[in-house]
Amino acid sequence: MNLSHFIAQRIAFSEKSSFSRIIVRIAIFTVALSMTVMILASAMIGGFKREISFRMFNFWGHMHVTDIGAQRFLDEVPMKVTDSLKQVILGMRDIVVEDVEGVEHQTKGGVAGVFGTIYKPGIIRTKKAIEGIVLKGVGADYDWEYMAPYLKAGRLPAIQDSVSEDILISVQTSNRMQLKVGDKMIIYFVKAGKQMRKRFQVCGLYKTGLEEFDKKVAIVDLRRLQQLLHWQSNEVSTLEIYVDDLDDLDLMQEFLYYEVLPNNLYAQTIEHKFSAIFEWLKLQNVNERVIMLLMLVVSIVNMITSLLILILERTNMIGVLSALGGSRWTLRKIFIYQAAYIIGYGLLIGNTLGFGLAYLQKYSHLVKLDEEHYYLSYAPIDLNYPYILMLNLIVVAVILISLVLPSYLVNKISPIKAIRFR
């Protein structure tokens, strides 16, 4: 039998009323609180990044292909898109790309969809207000599943055989322009120095929560913009490409640009096109690491303090065991095992609280956010179970390793003096 483990079991949670009992409870509470905060921080930050990225990709696609002459987002440079090019892009699956070091990387999935779009700025004018807008033209092949979750009123545009006058505007635009479903509106455009106008009818209202985009973008029939710009039916300004797996994005973009597209076309990921938002999301990783580090430091300091108090209170026991032939390492292990029990109980309570509060927020949305600043009306939750398991193991390992040095206090205790003043 392991003597150190046996003694540690007997004294770890002794019912004897003593100061160490209070210290043990404080130590358990500290470890539990730290673990709870770590789980919630990881879940909320992960959920926040996932939800914003998900909405960005649903609205804009994962990659954009444009003519190389289009220097800015709204430049009206047409590109001819043939069915054969679409089929080649849709056939991109299990792609192998070799990096500069000669290492091969293979994609996990393929391309989920390819849709031609046109972006055209205009001006909405009503009897009470005037405002700029960017029309996004989509074709009959567009997959409305990407926008359906954000429909708040009315219906999605009906893009069929005949050219549709439907327009899908945001809730924000609806409120500012005092437009509702069924209202007709006039949008003014400028082309070659001449003013033109087109009539549309509001078919529905959407809200993604991405306020900067919601207030600027409306969705219409692609053919209306082709007529306005005098473009042919196979000419668009942008190809929006959706992929199956986000991990494939950079590999797909590289292969598409270098191996598939003609020289006059350029492929760019949405992460690069709207780099400011995605860089902001990456900064959340720094916040997460800071929180984790602070909680770990709090746990370590508290456990070191608790261990020193436990050792000092058990001075008499240390003296007796030393006199009976117990080695210094055996005595030190008693307190390290005792600390391990405290950490284990703390982690059990912390994980229970952390997961409980995370699931409560996930299904009840108790914690609200200012949607204007955070793009979301509530704090989202994304529980990464392997990451949390790894976090638990790191906490146990780091705290126990940090306790080895303080346990050397046992070596400083003289058996004679400890027994004499018992």
C-alpha positions as CSV (number, residue, x, y, z in Angstrom):
1,M,0.0,0.0,0.0
2,N,1.1,3.5,-0.8
3,L,1.6,5.1,2.7
4,S,1.5,8.7,1.4
5,H,-1.7,8.1,-0.5
6,F,-3.3,6.3,2.5
7,I,-2.5,9.1,4.9
8,A,-3.5,11.8,2.4
9,Q,-6.9,10.1,2.0
10,R,-7.5,10.1,5.8
11,I,-6.6,13.7,6.4
12,A,-7.7,15.3,3.1
13,F,-11.3,16.1,4.2
14,S,-11.1,15.4,7.9
15,E,-14.3,16.3,9.8
16,K,-12.2,17.6,12.7
17,S,-13.0,21.3,13.2
18,S,-9.8,23.1,12.4
19,F,-8.4,26.1,10.5
20,S,-7.2,23.8,7.7
21,R,-10.8,22.7,7.1
22,I,-11.6,26.3,6.2
23,I,-8.5,26.6,4.1
24,V,-9.4,23.4,2.2
25,R,-12.9,24.8,1.4
26,I,-11.5,28.1,0.2
27,A,-9.0,26.2,-2.0
28,I,-11.8,24.1,-3.5
29,F,-13.9,27.2,-4.1
30,T,-11.0,29.0,-5.8
31,V,-10.3,26.1,-8.2
32,A,-14.0,25.6,-8.9
33,L,-14.5,29.3,-9.6
34,S,-11.4,29.5,-11.9
35,M,-12.6,26.4,-13.9
36,T,-16.1,27.8,-14.2
37,V,-14.8,31.1,-15.5
38,M,-12.4,29.3,-18.0
39,I,-15.3,27.2,-19.4
40,L,-17.6,30.1,-19.8
41,A,-14.9,32.4,-21.3
42,S,-14.0,29.6,-23.8
43,A,-17.6,28.9,-24.7
44,M,-18.7,32.5,-25.1
45,I,-15.7,33.7,-27.0
46,G,-15.8,30.5,-29.2
47,G,-19.5,31.0,-29.8
48,F,-19.1,34.7,-30.6
49,K,-16.4,34.0,-33.2
50,R,-18.4,31.1,-34.7
51,E,-21.6,33.0,-35.0
52,I,-20.1,36.2,-36.5
53,S,-18.1,34.1,-39.0
54,F,-21.2,32.1,-39.8
55,R,-23.3,35.1,-40.6
56,M,-20.5,36.7,-42.6
57,F,-20.1,33.6,-44.7
58,N,-23.8,33.1,-45.2
59,F,-24.2,36.6,-46.4
60,W,-21.2,37.0,-48.6
61,G,-20.0,33.4,-49.4
62,H,-16.6,32.0,-48.6
63,M,-14.7,33.3,-51.6
64,H,-15.2,35.9,-54.3
65,V,-14.0,35.7,-57.9
66,T,-13.9,39.1,-59.7
67,D,-12.3,40.5,-62.8
68,I,-8.7,41.5,-62.2
69,G,-9.6,45.0,-63.3
70,A,-12.0,45.6,-60.4
71,Q,-9.8,47.5,-58.0
72,R,-12.6,48.2,-55.5
73,F,-15.6,46.3,-54.2
74,L,-18.2,48.2,-56.1
75,D,-16.3,48.6,-59.4
76,E,-18.7,47.7,-62.3
77,V,-16.3,45.5,-64.3
78,P,-18.2,42.6,-66.0
79,M,-16.8,39.1,-66.4
80,K,-18.2,36.4,-68.5
81,V,-19.1,33.2,-66.6
82,T,-19.6,30.1,-68.6
83,D,-21.4,26.9,-67.5
84,S,-18.1,25.0,-68.0
85,L,-16.2,27.3,-65.6
86,K,-19.0,26.8,-63.0
87,Q,-18.8,23.0,-63.4
88,V,-15.0,23.0,-63.0
89,I,-15.3,25.0,-59.8
90,L,-18.1,22.8,-58.5
91,G,-16.0,19.8,-59.2
92,M,-13.1,21.0,-56.9
93,R,-13.0,18.2,-54.3
94,D,-10.2,16.4,-52.4
95,I,-7.7,19.0,-53.8
96,V,-4.0,18.4,-53.0
97,V,-1.9,21.6,-52.8
98,E,1.9,21.6,-52.2
99,D,3.3,24.4,-50.0
100,V,6.7,26.2,-50.5
101,E,8.4,23.5,-48.4
102,G,7.1,20.7,-50.6
103,V,4.6,19.4,-48.0
104,E,1.3,18.3,-49.5
105,H,-2.0,19.4,-48.0
106,Q,-5.4,17.9,-49.0
107,T,-8.8,19.4,-48.6
108,K,-11.4,17.7,-46.4
109,G,-14.3,18.6,-48.7
110,G,-15.2,20.5,-51.8
111,V,-17.3,23.4,-53.2
112,A,-20.9,23.5,-52.1
113,G,-22.1,26.3,-54.4
114,V,-21.2,28.8,-57.1
115,F,-23.5,31.8,-57.7
116,G,-23.1,34.8,-60.0
117,T,-23.9,38.2,-58.4
118,I,-23.8,41.9,-59.3
119,Y,-23.4,44.7,-56.8
120,K,-24.8,48.1,-57.8
121,P,-25.0,51.2,-55.6
122,G,-28.1,53.4,-55.8
123,I,-30.2,55.9,-53.9
124,I,-33.6,55.1,-52.3
125,R,-36.0,58.0,-52.3
126,T,-39.3,58.1,-50.6
127,K,-41.6,61.0,-49.6
128,K,-40.0,61.2,-46.2
129,A,-36.4,60.2,-46.7
130,I,-33.5,59.6,-49.0
131,E,-30.6,57.2,-48.5
132,G,-27.9,55.3,-50.2
133,I,-28.2,51.5,-50.8
134,V,-26.2,48.7,-52.5
135,L,-28.2,46.3,-54.5
136,K,-27.0,42.7,-54.6
137,G,-28.4,40.9,-57.7
138,V,-28.8,37.1,-57.4
139,G,-29.9,34.6,-60.0
140,A,-32.6,31.9,-60.1
141,D,-29.9,29.3,-59.0
142,Y,-29.1,31.1,-55.8
143,D,-29.5,28.9,-52.7
144,W,-31.8,30.9,-50.4
145,E,-31.0,28.6,-47.5
146,Y,-28.1,30.9,-46.7
147,M,-30.5,33.8,-46.2
148,A,-33.7,32.0,-44.9
149,P,-32.6,32.1,-41.2
150,Y,-32.5,35.9,-41.3
151,L,-35.9,36.5,-42.8
152,K,-38.0,38.5,-40.3
153,A,-41.1,39.4,-42.3
154,G,-42.6,38.8,-45.7
155,R,-41.0,36.3,-48.1
156,L,-37.8,35.9,-50.1
157,P,-37.6,37.3,-53.6
158,A,-39.4,35.2,-56.3
159,I,-36.8,34.9,-59.0
160,Q,-38.3,32.7,-61.8
161,D,-38.9,32.9,-65.5
162,S,-39.9,36.6,-65.7
163,V,-37.8,39.4,-64.3
164,S,-38.9,40.1,-60.8
165,E,-39.4,43.5,-59.1
166,D,-39.1,42.0,-55.7
167,I,-36.5,43.5,-53.3
168,L,-35.5,42.2,-49.9
169,I,-34.4,45.0,-47.6
170,S,-33.1,44.9,-44.0
171,V,-35.2,45.7,-41.0
172,Q,-32.9,48.7,-40.4
173,T,-33.6,50.1,-43.8
174,S,-37.3,49.5,-43.4
175,N,-37.3,51.5,-40.1
176,R,-35.3,54.4,-41.4
177,M,-37.2,54.7,-44.7
178,Q,-40.6,53.8,-43.2
179,L,-41.1,51.0,-45.7
180,K,-43.1,47.8,-45.0
181,V,-43.7,44.6,-46.9
182,G,-45.8,45.3,-50.0
183,D,-44.7,48.9,-50.4
184,K,-43.3,50.1,-53.8
185,M,-40.2,52.2,-54.0
186,I,-38.0,53.9,-56.6
187,I,-34.2,53.5,-56.6
188,Y,-32.1,56.0,-58.6
189,F,-28.9,55.1,-60.3
190,V,-26.1,56.9,-62.1
191,K,-24.5,55.4,-65.2
192,A,-22.2,57.3,-67.6
193,G,-23.3,60.6,-66.0
194,K,-27.0,59.9,-66.6
195,Q,-29.6,59.4,-64.0
196,M,-31.8,56.3,-64.2
197,R,-34.4,54.8,-62.0
198,K,-36.1,51.5,-61.4
199,R,-39.2,50.5,-59.4
200,F,-39.1,47.7,-56.9
201,Q,-41.6,46.2,-54.4
202,V,-40.6,45.2,-50.9
203,C,-41.2,41.5,-50.6
204,G,-39.6,40.9,-47.3
205,L,-37.4,42.1,-44.5
206,Y,-34.2,40.5,-43.2
207,K,-31.8,41.0,-40.3
208,T,-28.4,39.3,-39.9
209,G,-27.3,41.5,-37.0
210,L,-24.3,42.7,-39.0
211,E,-25.5,46.3,-38.8
212,E,-22.8,47.8,-41.0
213,F,-24.0,45.6,-43.9
214,D,-27.7,45.4,-43.1
215,K,-28.1,49.1,-43.4
216,K,-26.4,49.2,-46.9
217,V,-27.4,46.0,-48.8
218,A,-30.7,44.9,-50.4
219,I,-31.2,41.8,-52.6
220,V,-32.9,41.9,-56.0
221,D,-33.2,39.9,-59.2
222,L,-29.8,39.7,-61.0
223,R,-31.5,40.3,-64.4
224,R,-32.8,43.8,-63.4
225,L,-29.2,44.9,-62.8
226,Q,-28.0,43.3,-66.0
227,Q,-30.7,45.3,-67.8
228,L,-29.7,48.4,-66.0
229,L,-26.0,48.0,-66.9
230,H,-26.7,46.7,-70.4
231,W,-24.8,43.5,-69.6
232,Q,-25.3,40.1,-71.2
233,S,-27.1,37.3,-69.4
234,N,-23.8,35.5,-68.7
235,E,-22.0,38.6,-67.3
236,V,-21.7,39.3,-63.6
237,S,-19.4,41.3,-61.4
238,T,-18.7,38.6,-58.7
239,L,-18.8,34.9,-58.3
240,E,-19.7,33.9,-54.8
241,I,-18.3,30.5,-53.8
242,Y,-19.3,28.4,-50.8
243,V,-17.1,25.5,-49.5
244,D,-18.0,22.5,-47.4
245,D,-15.3,22.9,-44.8
246,L,-13.8,26.2,-43.6
247,D,-10.5,24.6,-43.0
248,D,-10.2,24.2,-46.8
249,L,-10.6,27.9,-47.5
250,D,-7.0,28.9,-48.0
251,L,-6.2,25.8,-50.0
252,M,-9.2,26.2,-52.2
253,Q,-8.4,29.8,-52.8
254,E,-4.9,29.0,-53.8
255,F,-5.8,26.1,-56.1
256,L,-8.7,28.1,-57.7
257,Y,-6.5,31.1,-58.5
258,Y,-3.4,29.3,-59.8
259,E,-4.9,26.2,-61.4
260,V,-8.5,26.9,-62.4
261,L,-9.2,30.6,-63.2
262,P,-8.1,32.3,-66.4
263,N,-5.5,35.1,-66.1
264,N,-8.1,37.9,-66.1
265,L,-9.9,36.6,-63.0
266,Y,-8.9,36.9,-59.3
267,A,-10.0,34.8,-56.3
268,Q,-10.1,36.2,-52.8
269,T,-11.4,34.8,-49.5
270,I,-14.0,36.8,-47.5
271,E,-11.5,36.8,-44.6
272,H,-9.2,38.9,-46.7
273,K,-11.9,41.0,-48.3
274,F,-13.3,42.1,-45.0
275,S,-10.1,41.7,-43.0
276,A,-11.0,44.3,-40.4
277,I,-13.9,42.2,-39.0
278,F,-11.9,38.9,-39.0
279,E,-8.9,40.6,-37.4
280,W,-11.2,41.9,-34.7
281,L,-12.4,38.3,-34.2
282,K,-8.9,37.1,-33.9
283,L,-8.2,39.6,-31.2
284,Q,-10.8,37.8,-29.0
285,N,-8.2,34.9,-28.8
286,V,-6.0,37.3,-26.9
287,N,-8.8,38.1,-24.4
288,E,-9.4,34.4,-24.0
289,R,-5.7,33.6,-23.3
290,V,-5.5,36.5,-20.7
291,I,-8.6,35.2,-18.9
292,M,-7.2,31.7,-18.8
293,L,-3.8,32.8,-17.6
294,L,-5.3,35.0,-14.8
295,M,-7.5,32.2,-13.6
296,L,-4.7,29.8,-13.6
297,V,-2.4,32.2,-11.6
298,V,-5.2,32.7,-9.1
299,S,-5.6,29.0,-8.6
300,I,-1.8,28.4,-8.3
301,V,-1.3,31.2,-5.7
302,N,-4.3,30.0,-3.7
303,M,-3.2,26.3,-3.8
304,I,0.4,27.2,-2.8
305,T,-0.9,29.3,0.2
306,S,-3.2,26.4,1.2
307,L,-0.5,23.8,0.9
308,L,1.9,25.9,3.2
309,I,-0.9,26.3,5.8
310,L,-1.7,22.6,5.7
311,I,2.0,21.7,6.1
312,L,2.4,24.0,9.1
313,E,-0.8,22.7,10.8
314,R,0.4,19.2,10.4
315,T,3.9,19.9,11.9
316,N,3.4,17.4,14.8
317,M,2.3,14.6,12.4
318,I,5.4,15.3,10.2
319,G,7.6,15.1,13.3
320,V,6.2,11.7,14.4
321,L,6.3,10.2,10.9
322,S,9.9,11.4,10.5
323,A,10.9,9.8,13.9
324,L,9.3,6.6,12.7
325,G,11.5,6.5,9.7
326,G,9.4,8.2,7.1
327,S,11.4,9.7,4.2
328,R,11.2,13.4,3.3
329,W,9.8,12.5,-0.1
330,T,7.1,10.2,1.5
331,L,6.1,13.1,3.7
332,R,6.0,15.6,0.8
333,K,3.9,13.2,-1.2
334,I,1.2,13.2,1.5
335,F,0.6,16.9,1.0
336,I,0.9,16.7,-2.8
337,Y,-1.8,13.9,-2.8
338,Q,-3.9,16.1,-0.5
339,A,-3.6,19.0,-2.9
340,A,-4.5,16.7,-5.8
341,Y,-7.8,15.7,-3.9
342,I,-8.6,19.4,-3.4
343,I,-7.9,20.2,-7.1
344,G,-10.0,17.2,-8.2
345,Y,-13.0,18.3,-6.1
346,G,-12.6,21.8,-7.3
347,L,-12.5,20.8,-11.0
348,L,-15.6,18.5,-10.5
349,I,-17.6,21.4,-9.0
350,G,-16.1,23.9,-11.5
351,N,-17.0,21.7,-14.5
352,T,-20.5,21.1,-13.2
353,L,-21.1,24.8,-12.7
354,G,-19.4,25.8,-16.0
355,F,-21.3,23.4,-18.2
356,G,-24.5,24.1,-16.3
357,L,-24.3,27.9,-16.8
358,A,-23.2,27.4,-20.4
359,Y,-26.2,25.2,-21.3
360,L,-28.5,27.6,-19.5
361,Q,-27.2,30.5,-21.6
362,K,-27.3,28.4,-24.7
363,Y,-30.9,27.6,-24.5
364,S,-32.3,30.6,-22.5
365,H,-30.1,33.5,-23.8
366,L,-30.1,35.2,-20.4
367,V,-27.0,37.3,-21.1
368,K,-27.9,40.0,-23.7
369,L,-25.6,42.1,-25.8
370,D,-25.9,45.4,-27.6
371,E,-26.5,44.3,-31.1
372,E,-25.3,47.6,-32.6
373,H,-21.8,47.1,-31.2
374,Y,-21.5,43.3,-31.0
375,Y,-23.6,42.2,-34.0
376,L,-25.5,39.8,-31.8
377,S,-28.4,40.3,-29.4
378,Y,-27.2,37.6,-26.9
379,A,-24.0,35.9,-25.9
380,P,-23.7,32.7,-28.0
381,I,-22.2,29.5,-26.7
382,D,-19.9,27.0,-28.4
383,L,-18.7,24.2,-26.2
384,N,-15.5,22.7,-27.5
385,Y,-15.3,19.5,-25.5
386,P,-11.8,18.3,-26.5
387,Y,-10.4,21.8,-25.7
388,I,-12.1,21.9,-22.3
389,L,-10.8,18.4,-21.5
390,M,-7.3,19.6,-22.4
391,L,-7.9,22.7,-20.2
392,N,-8.7,20.5,-17.2
393,L,-5.6,18.4,-17.7
394,I,-3.4,21.5,-18.1
395,V,-4.9,23.0,-14.9
396,V,-4.1,19.8,-12.9
397,A,-0.6,19.4,-14.3
398,V,0.4,23.0,-13.9
399,I,-0.9,23.4,-10.4
400,L,0.6,20.1,-9.1
401,I,4.0,20.9,-10.7
402,S,3.9,24.4,-9.1
403,L,3.3,22.7,-5.7
404,V,6.4,20.6,-5.7
405,L,8.7,23.5,-4.7
406,P,6.5,24.6,-1.7
407,S,6.3,21.0,-0.5
408,Y,10.1,21.3,0.3
409,L,9.0,23.1,3.5
410,V,8.5,19.6,5.0
411,N,12.3,19.2,4.8
412,K,12.8,22.2,7.0
413,I,10.8,20.8,9.9
414,S,12.9,19.2,12.6
415,P,11.3,16.0,14.1
416,I,12.7,16.7,17.6
417,K,11.3,20.2,17.8
418,A,8.0,19.2,16.2
419,I,7.4,16.4,18.8
420,R,8.7,18.5,21.7
421,F,6.1,21.2,21.2
422,R,3.3,18.9,20.4
